[in-house]
Amino acid sequence: MAKSKVRQPTGPDAPVSNQPKEVIEAATKAVTRPPSEGKDPKTSAPKPDGTEVVSGHRHTIKPLNEIFTAPSSSLPDIGEASFGPPPKITETVHGPDDRVQISNTSAYPWRAHASLLITAADNSMWIGTGWFIGPHTLMTAGHVVFIKNSGVPGRDGWVKKIQVMPGRNGNALPYGSVTSSSFRSVLGWTNNGDENYDYGAIIIPTELGNTVGWFGFGVWSDADLKAAVANISGYPGDKPAGTQWYDHRQIASVNSRKVFYDIDTAGGQSGSAVYRIINGGRYGVAVHAYGGATTNSGTRIATPVFNNMVAWKA
Amino acid sequence: MSPDPGIIVGVVSDRAGTAVPAARVSFVRGPTALPDIAALTDSRGAFTLSAPTPGDYTIQCVADGYAPKVIRVSVARGARVEVDCRLDS
């Protein structure tokens, strides 16, 4: 990606913060967009097909019409013979649950994903996911940092604080935790609650990203994205507390502001990186935000989103 | 996001009625795509979720050491719905 001076977006992508303007301007400096693996990364090389090597993750990349074909019979799973019918499959997990747990979360790229513990303005607590894009900046969903139209008195607005736990593995915090009260988002989300602008950032008071590494990010064409495999790793609430889970699948569709995919996710994964692997480097293409009945979706890294991300990681 | 969401208010407890704090509660199905964030129950096992549009919702209550519980609720615009999520160990 060629370096160029980024223009601050206007309109719905106009950046906003809970911090005073002079604090933000003082932090601006020139930055790059490629990933960094951090210190002593112990990185596992990805596969040539653009997916991660994860023990136990078996489903292969196929066109969607080869995956979803009508069964020729209606036999129940053999497991029911011993264990009875399975519990209802959650709808943000589409079809069989393909997610696998990441055990080596202290290695890159897994340690660049962070478990988030969010304290909202009314002191309610939530969980989400973030991912490093620079030494002191994580991307996440807009609704992780700014709650909109909750209908609950005292809850709307910037959250009070977020505890950031990179590479968390259950109770283990291999890189400790850091608490932030400095957040970024855009007017399209904070003023309008428009899901097309549901993205934001967490600025931490340390340079922990220099240790854990960070993801690159970029803007790609519709055709390029629709031919790409997307990967998601995050901290779903339907699994044991604080465990990181991964899945991948070819991107299903895109529009100018969103990316859609059948990658299995669950509540708690809001803010996860939707990323592709290019020449061994991990690059975010969207920020996971919504679970749907048939596809899940994330806020696409379009040009104004990219420009904000460049500014926020400075 | 709807300016007049419904509210789902609930308590997660065990079969004996003891509150389960730090349980994860999230939507798994609804009439529209929903934020993939999960609420944590407080010390009283209580949680509040916003239902952005009227319709039928499925929520899931999960806590370590318990079997997950799925609850279905119908929420009207601006309505407050109470649920009781009892977990089996």
Interface residues (C-beta under 8 A of the other chain):
Chain A: P87 K88 T90 E91 T92 V93 L117 I118 S124 M125 W126 I127 G128 A141 H143 V144 K148 N149 S150 G151 V152 G193 E195 D198 P236 G237 D238 P240 A241 T265 A266 G267 G268 Q269 S270 H288 A289 Y290 G291 G292 A293 N296 S297
Chain B: M1 S2 P3 D4 P5 G6 I7 A22 R24 V25 S26 F27 V28 R29 T32 A33 L34 P35 D36 I37 A38 A39 L40 D42 F47 T48 S50 P52 T58 Q60 V62 D64 A67 P68 V70 G78
